[in-house]
């Protein structure tokens, strides 16, 4: 077998050893209990097997029951685990008594000693191999303590020592595999911690890039929130001063996680670069070109709602690029969804972007959401009715955000949830 072929096998054995070490004492005890029961049944029903001492067999049952009961309560009475080797020590004694009760040197059940030996050897520390050897030897000597003699069993000591050495070699292999697996798992955990820290830092940076106040539309109320389903969001919102008023944008990149977050940051920066152009289409043209050229290998696209507000007149010009999740909620509670006739950016099409406009009267609110908000309800576009009801009953833009947050009942959502709210206060 090649070196690369051996590696998965070794890793599997190593991980199995660590899993054994991490299992509860009762879980480790169950295989011995089951095989002990099989040994007793075989001794009763198989003519060629004999029970040579019923009292010893009963004693073995009592010892095993005691060891198993102790294994069950050990995590509670000894959380530190300092007494964990008491159970396999009793098991070695159980195996020795079982051998005496089922034929002494003729017993076929001496191999049961491998189970407590592996239990001990799988624990951290090379000295545990020595403990396993001592335990196996002790178990093999039990029949002599109960009455067996060398005259009756002249080869028993030699055979017992040979078995002990064989079991110890197995225990040494388990101990080394477990050590390799612990090192491997430790390395993985260290890398995971580094990745986790980097993701947390990236999340902090991403959230810091989102506007929280300061520059806004004079005489208007604006607020937004981005709630990632993972550490990094594929959504973004933005608002900033532009050449002809205040620009505001909400984008939703296909996908989630770090990759979508990088693309979202790129698209946001590209859209911002067109702030000094009055033509809204320039921002989307640049973003679409970036996705079609620089980010072509990602095979992704972004839906977007991009708008400009004329603060003096209340006129909002906008382009909806495949988004379709923006609402104009009027002061009287009526509302309508802004239609989307253009494709998402990043999809190659011929023609110009469609620029539409609306009048934001005093008391009106314009809200744009990512599709994650639909999952808070039934997942359909009809869920926007619930959003409109929240908007019409809210005191201001910040209140809209707070009420939507209140709808979220879990810490983890299936999709990023992003909301941007622009309100013109009533007269």
C-alpha positions as CSV (number, residue, x, y, z in Angstrom):
1,X,0.0,0.0,0.0
2,X,1.3,3.5,-0.8
3,X,2.1,6.1,1.8
4,X,-0.9,8.2,0.7
5,X,-3.1,5.1,1.0
6,X,-1.9,4.3,4.5
7,X,-2.5,7.8,5.8
8,X,-6.3,7.8,5.7
9,X,-6.3,4.4,7.5
10,X,-3.9,5.7,10.2
11,X,-5.9,8.8,10.6
12,X,-9.1,6.8,11.0
13,X,-7.6,4.6,13.6
14,X,-6.1,7.6,15.4
15,X,-9.5,9.4,15.5
16,X,-11.2,6.2,16.7
17,X,-8.7,6.0,19.6
18,X,-9.4,9.6,20.6
19,X,-13.1,9.0,20.3
20,X,-12.7,6.1,22.7
21,X,-10.7,8.2,25.1
22,X,-13.4,10.9,25.0
23,X,-16.3,8.5,25.6
24,X,-17.9,8.3,28.9
25,X,-16.8,5.5,31.3
26,X,-20.1,3.7,30.9
27,X,-19.8,3.8,27.1
28,X,-16.4,2.2,27.4
29,X,-17.7,-0.4,29.8
30,X,-20.6,-1.6,27.6
31,X,-18.5,-3.7,25.2
32,X,-17.0,-5.7,28.1
33,X,-20.5,-6.2,29.6
34,X,-21.9,-7.5,26.3
35,X,-19.0,-9.9,25.6
36,X,-19.1,-11.1,29.2
37,X,-22.8,-11.9,28.8
38,X,-21.9,-13.8,25.5
39,X,-19.2,-15.7,27.4
40,X,-21.6,-16.8,30.1
41,X,-24.3,-17.9,27.5
42,X,-21.7,-19.8,25.5
43,X,-20.4,-21.6,28.6
44,X,-23.9,-22.7,29.5
45,X,-25.1,-23.8,26.1
46,X,-21.9,-25.1,24.4
47,X,-21.1,-28.7,25.4
48,X,-17.4,-28.3,24.9
49,X,-17.2,-25.4,27.3
50,X,-17.5,-25.9,31.0
51,X,-18.3,-23.8,34.0
52,X,-15.7,-25.1,36.5
53,X,-16.7,-22.8,39.4
54,X,-20.2,-21.4,39.9
55,X,-19.3,-19.3,42.9
56,X,-16.4,-17.7,40.9
57,X,-18.8,-17.0,38.0
58,X,-21.3,-15.4,40.4
59,X,-18.4,-13.4,41.9
60,X,-17.4,-12.2,38.4
61,X,-21.0,-11.1,37.7
62,X,-21.1,-9.2,41.0
63,X,-17.7,-7.5,40.3
64,X,-18.8,-6.6,36.7
65,X,-22.1,-5.1,38.0
66,X,-20.2,-3.1,40.5
67,X,-17.7,-1.8,38.0
68,X,-20.5,-0.9,35.5
69,X,-22.5,0.9,38.2
70,X,-19.4,2.8,39.3
71,X,-18.7,3.7,35.6
72,X,-22.3,5.1,35.4
73,X,-21.9,7.5,38.4
74,X,-18.2,8.3,37.9
75,X,-18.7,11.5,35.9
76,X,-20.9,12.9,38.7
77,X,-18.9,11.8,41.8
78,X,-15.5,12.4,40.2
79,X,-15.7,15.1,37.5
80,X,-11.9,15.5,37.4
81,X,-11.6,11.8,36.2
82,X,-8.9,10.9,38.7
83,X,-10.6,7.6,39.5
84,X,-11.4,6.6,35.9
85,X,-8.8,3.8,35.9
86,X,-10.6,2.1,38.8
87,X,-13.1,0.7,36.4
88,X,-10.7,-1.1,34.0
89,X,-8.7,-2.3,37.0
90,X,-11.8,-4.1,38.2
91,X,-12.4,-5.3,34.7
92,X,-9.0,-7.0,34.7
93,X,-10.0,-8.8,37.9
94,X,-13.4,-9.7,36.3
95,X,-11.6,-11.3,33.3
96,X,-9.3,-13.3,35.6
97,X,-12.3,-14.6,37.7
98,X,-14.2,-15.4,34.6
99,X,-11.3,-17.5,33.3
100,X,-11.1,-19.4,36.6
101,X,-14.9,-20.0,36.4
102,X,-14.9,-21.2,32.8
103,X,-12.1,-23.7,32.6
104,X,-9.1,-22.0,34.1
105,X,-6.2,-22.6,31.6
106,X,-8.7,-24.1,29.1
107,X,-10.9,-21.0,29.1
108,X,-11.2,-19.3,25.8
109,X,-12.1,-15.9,27.3
110,X,-8.7,-14.5,28.2
111,X,-8.8,-12.3,25.2
112,X,-11.4,-10.1,27.0
113,X,-8.4,-8.5,28.8
114,X,-7.7,-6.5,25.6
115,X,-10.8,-4.3,26.3
116,X,-9.6,-2.7,29.6
117,X,-6.1,-2.6,28.2
118,X,-7.2,-0.5,25.2
119,X,-9.3,1.7,27.6
120,X,-6.2,2.5,29.6
121,X,-3.9,2.8,26.6
122,X,-6.1,5.3,24.8
123,X,-5.7,7.8,27.6
124,X,-3.0,10.5,27.3
125,X,0.5,9.5,28.5
126,X,2.9,6.8,27.5
127,X,3.0,5.4,31.0
128,X,-0.5,4.0,30.5
129,X,1.0,1.3,28.3
130,X,2.8,0.1,31.3
131,X,-0.4,0.2,33.4
132,X,-2.1,-1.8,30.7
133,X,0.7,-4.5,30.8
134,X,0.5,-4.7,34.6
135,X,-3.3,-4.9,34.4
136,X,-3.2,-7.8,31.9
137,X,-0.6,-9.6,34.0
138,X,-2.6,-9.1,37.1
139,X,-5.7,-10.5,35.5
140,X,-3.9,-13.6,34.2
141,X,-2.6,-14.3,37.8
142,X,-6.1,-14.2,39.3
143,X,-6.8,-17.9,38.6
144,X,-3.7,-18.8,40.7
145,X,-4.9,-16.7,43.6
146,X,-8.3,-18.6,43.4
147,X,-6.7,-22.1,43.5
148,X,-5.2,-22.9,40.2
149,X,-1.7,-24.5,40.4
150,X,1.2,-24.7,38.1
151,X,1.1,-28.5,38.4
152,X,-2.3,-28.4,36.7
153,X,-1.3,-25.7,34.3
154,X,2.5,-26.0,33.6
155,X,2.4,-23.7,30.6
156,X,0.0,-21.1,32.0
157,X,2.6,-18.6,33.2
158,X,4.5,-18.7,29.9
159,X,1.2,-18.4,27.9
160,X,0.0,-15.6,30.1
161,X,3.2,-13.7,29.8
162,X,3.1,-14.1,26.0
163,X,-0.5,-12.9,25.9
164,X,0.3,-10.0,28.1
165,X,3.1,-8.9,25.7
166,X,0.9,-9.2,22.7
167,X,-1.9,-7.2,24.4
168,X,0.7,-4.6,25.4
169,X,2.0,-4.2,21.9
170,X,-1.6,-3.6,20.8
171,X,-2.0,-1.1,23.7
172,X,1.2,0.7,22.6
173,X,-0.2,1.1,19.1
174,X,-3.4,2.5,20.4
175,X,-1.6,4.9,22.7
176,X,0.6,6.2,19.8
177,X,-2.4,6.5,17.4
178,X,-4.3,8.4,20.1
179,X,-1.3,10.7,20.6
180,X,-1.1,11.4,16.8
181,X,-4.8,12.1,16.7
182,X,-4.8,14.5,19.6
183,X,-2.0,16.4,18.0
184,X,-3.9,16.4,14.7
185,X,-7.1,17.6,16.4
186,X,-5.2,20.2,18.4
187,X,-3.8,21.6,15.1
188,X,-7.2,21.7,13.6
189,X,-8.7,23.4,16.6
190,X,-5.8,26.0,16.6
191,X,-6.5,26.7,12.9
192,X,-10.2,27.0,13.6
193,X,-9.5,29.5,16.4
194,X,-7.5,31.6,14.0
195,X,-10.2,31.5,11.4
196,X,-12.8,32.3,14.0
197,X,-10.9,35.4,15.1
198,X,-10.3,36.5,11.6
199,X,-14.0,36.1,10.8
200,X,-14.9,38.1,13.9
201,X,-12.5,40.8,12.9
202,X,-13.9,40.8,9.3
203,X,-17.4,41.0,10.7
204,X,-16.5,44.0,12.8
205,X,-14.9,45.7,9.8
206,X,-17.9,45.0,7.6
207,X,-20.3,46.4,10.2
208,X,-18.1,49.4,10.6
209,X,-18.4,50.2,6.9
210,X,-22.2,50.4,7.2
211,X,-23.5,54.0,7.8
212,X,-25.0,54.5,11.3
213,X,-25.7,58.2,11.2
214,X,-23.9,61.4,10.7
215,X,-24.2,62.3,7.0
216,X,-27.8,61.9,6.0
217,X,-30.6,63.7,4.2
218,X,-31.4,67.0,5.8
219,X,-35.0,67.0,7.0
220,X,-35.4,63.2,6.5
221,X,-35.1,60.3,8.8
222,X,-33.0,57.3,7.7
223,X,-31.9,54.1,9.3
224,X,-30.7,50.7,8.3
225,X,-29.6,47.3,9.7
226,X,-27.7,44.3,8.3
227,X,-28.1,41.0,10.3
228,X,-25.8,38.3,8.8
229,X,-26.9,34.7,8.9
230,X,-23.2,33.9,9.3
231,X,-20.2,36.0,10.5
232,X,-20.0,37.8,7.1
233,X,-23.0,39.1,5.2
234,X,-23.6,39.0,1.5
235,X,-26.0,42.0,1.9
236,X,-25.1,45.6,2.3
237,X,-26.8,49.0,2.6
238,X,-25.4,52.4,2.2
239,X,-26.2,56.1,2.2
240,X,-24.1,59.2,1.5
241,X,-24.1,62.6,0.0
242,X,-24.0,62.7,-3.8
243,X,-23.8,65.5,-6.4
244,X,-27.5,66.0,-6.6
245,X,-28.8,65.0,-3.2
246,X,-28.5,61.9,-1.0
247,X,-27.8,58.5,-2.5
248,X,-28.9,55.3,-0.8
249,X,-28.4,51.7,-1.8
250,X,-29.3,48.2,-0.7
251,X,-27.7,45.2,-2.4
252,X,-28.1,41.5,-2.0
253,X,-25.3,39.2,-3.4
254,X,-26.2,35.7,-4.4
255,X,-25.0,33.4,-1.8
256,X,-23.8,33.8,1.8
257,X,-20.6,33.9,3.8
258,X,-17.1,35.2,3.2
259,X,-17.2,35.0,-0.6
260,X,-20.5,36.9,-0.9
261,X,-19.2,39.4,1.7
262,X,-16.1,40.2,-0.4
263,X,-18.3,40.7,-3.5
264,X,-20.7,42.9,-1.5
265,X,-17.8,45.1,-0.3
266,X,-16.5,45.4,-3.9
267,X,-19.9,46.3,-5.3
268,X,-20.5,48.8,-2.6
269,X,-17.2,50.6,-3.3
270,X,-17.8,50.6,-7.1
271,X,-21.3,52.1,-6.7
272,X,-19.9,54.8,-4.3
273,X,-17.3,55.7,-6.9
274,X,-20.2,57.1,-9.1
275,X,-21.4,59.5,-6.4
276,X,-20.5,62.6,-8.4
277,X,-22.4,61.5,-11.5
278,X,-26.1,62.6,-11.8
279,X,-26.9,59.6,-14.0
280,X,-27.9,56.7,-11.7
281,X,-27.1,54.2,-14.4
282,X,-23.4,54.9,-14.2
283,X,-23.1,53.3,-10.8
284,X,-24.8,50.1,-11.9
285,X,-22.9,50.0,-15.2
286,X,-19.6,50.1,-13.2
287,X,-20.8,47.5,-10.8
288,X,-22.0,45.2,-13.6
289,X,-18.8,45.6,-15.5
290,X,-16.8,44.7,-12.4
291,X,-18.8,41.5,-11.8
292,X,-18.7,40.6,-15.5
293,X,-14.9,41.1,-15.8
294,X,-12.9,41.2,-12.6
295,X,-15.3,38.8,-10.8
296,X,-16.3,36.7,-13.8
297,X,-15.0,33.5,-12.3
298,X,-17.4,33.8,-9.3
299,X,-20.4,33.3,-11.6
300,X,-22.5,35.5,-9.2
301,X,-24.8,38.4,-9.5
302,X,-26.3,41.0,-7.2
303,X,-29.8,42.4,-6.9
304,X,-29.8,46.1,-6.0
305,X,-32.0,49.0,-5.2
306,X,-30.1,52.2,-5.9
307,X,-31.7,55.7,-5.5
308,X,-31.1,59.4,-5.2
309,X,-33.2,61.7,-3.0
310,X,-33.8,65.4,-3.9
311,X,-34.2,66.7,-0.4
312,X,-35.8,69.9,-1.5
313,X,-38.6,68.4,-3.6
314,X,-39.0,64.9,-2.0
315,X,-38.5,63.3,-5.4
316,X,-36.7,59.9,-5.3
317,X,-35.2,58.6,-8.5
318,X,-34.3,54.9,-8.4
319,X,-33.2,51.9,-10.4
320,X,-34.3,48.5,-9.2
321,X,-31.9,45.9,-10.6
322,X,-33.8,42.6,-10.1
323,X,-34.5,43.3,-6.5
324,X,-38.2,44.0,-6.2
325,X,-38.4,44.2,-2.4
326,X,-38.9,47.9,-1.9
327,X,-42.1,49.5,-0.7
328,X,-43.5,53.0,-0.7
329,X,-45.7,53.3,2.4
330,X,-47.8,56.4,2.4
331,X,-48.8,58.5,5.4
332,X,-52.4,57.1,5.3
333,X,-51.1,53.5,5.6
334,X,-51.6,52.6,1.9
335,X,-48.6,51.1,0.2
336,X,-47.3,49.8,-3.1
337,X,-44.3,47.6,-4.1
338,X,-41.9,49.2,-6.5
339,X,-41.7,47.1,-9.6
340,X,-38.4,45.7,-11.0
341,X,-38.1,45.5,-14.8
342,X,-34.3,45.3,-15.0
343,X,-32.1,42.2,-14.3
344,X,-29.6,41.9,-11.5
345,X,-26.2,43.4,-12.0
346,X,-23.6,41.0,-13.2
347,X,-25.9,39.4,-15.8
348,X,-24.9,40.5,-19.3
349,X,-27.7,42.2,-21.1
350,X,-28.1,44.9,-23.8
351,X,-29.8,48.2,-23.2
352,X,-30.0,50.8,-20.5
353,X,-31.1,50.7,-16.9
354,X,-34.7,51.9,-16.2
355,X,-34.8,55.0,-14.0
356,X,-38.1,55.5,-12.3
357,X,-39.2,58.0,-9.7
358,X,-41.7,58.6,-6.9
359,X,-42.7,61.5,-4.7
360,X,-42.0,61.0,-1.0
361,X,-44.7,63.2,0.6
362,X,-44.5,64.3,4.3
363,X,-45.3,61.2,6.5
364,X,-44.3,58.8,3.7
365,X,-41.7,56.0,4.1
366,X,-39.6,54.2,1.6
367,X,-38.2,50.8,2.8
368,X,-36.0,48.3,0.9
369,X,-35.3,44.9,2.3
370,X,-33.2,41.8,1.3
371,X,-35.1,38.6,0.7
372,X,-34.1,37.2,4.1
373,X,-36.9,39.2,5.6
374,X,-39.4,37.0,3.7
375,X,-38.2,34.0,5.7
376,X,-39.4,35.6,8.9
377,X,-42.9,35.0,7.5
378,X,-44.1,32.4,4.9
379,X,-41.2,33.0,2.5
380,X,-43.4,34.4,-0.3
381,X,-43.6,37.9,-1.7
382,X,-46.9,38.3,0.0
383,X,-44.9,38.6,3.3
384,X,-44.2,42.2,2.3
385,X,-47.7,43.0,3.6
386,X,-46.5,42.3,7.1
387,X,-43.5,44.6,6.5
388,X,-45.8,47.4,5.3
389,X,-48.0,47.0,8.5
390,X,-44.8,47.3,10.6
391,X,-43.8,50.4,8.7
392,X,-47.2,52.2,8.8
393,X,-47.4,51.7,12.6
394,X,-43.9,52.9,13.4
395,X,-43.0,56.3,14.8
396,X,-39.8,56.8,12.8
397,X,-37.2,55.0,10.8
398,X,-35.3,53.7,13.8
399,X,-38.6,52.3,15.2
400,X,-39.1,50.4,12.0
401,X,-35.7,48.7,12.5
402,X,-36.5,47.9,16.1
403,X,-39.9,46.4,15.2
404,X,-38.3,44.2,12.5
405,X,-35.6,43.0,14.9
406,X,-38.4,42.0,17.3
407,X,-39.9,39.7,14.7
408,X,-36.6,37.7,14.6
409,X,-37.1,35.0,17.3
410,X,-33.8,33.0,16.9
411,X,-30.1,33.9,17.1
412,X,-29.4,32.1,13.8
413,X,-31.3,32.9,10.6
414,X,-31.3,31.0,7.3
415,X,-30.5,34.1,5.2
416,X,-29.0,37.6,5.7
417,X,-31.6,40.2,6.7
418,X,-30.9,43.7,5.6
419,X,-33.3,46.7,5.8
420,X,-32.9,50.3,4.7
421,X,-35.6,52.9,5.7
422,X,-36.0,56.5,4.5
423,X,-38.8,58.5,6.1
424,X,-40.0,62.0,5.4
425,X,-41.4,63.4,8.7
426,X,-45.0,64.7,8.5
427,X,-45.8,68.4,8.6
